[in-house]
Amino acid sequence: DRIVRIELGLTARMGRLKTDDLAGHVDLARWCRANGRNAEALTLLTRAVALPGCDLPTRGLYAQLVDELDGPEKALPLY
């Protein structure tokens, strides 16, 4: 009765994520980014940009993470 909500960690969240769930990938990537897990966010966004319907802000975040983690040479074509 006293439990208000259950907060899942990254492993549990990734386990619930379906491969074709664009919104789920983006939401989890943003959660990873907010929690200092940029490598995991990049992995999720790499999957997200390959899915149909990926929007421009998501592609921009993907390019930004590639720039930060892999360098501007790899990110330039993405911008």
Secondary structure, DSSP 4 states (H G I P E B T S, - for coil): ---------HHHHHHH--TT-HHHHHHHHHHHHHTT-HHHHHHHHHHHHTSTT--HHHHHHHHHHHHHHH-HHHHGGG-
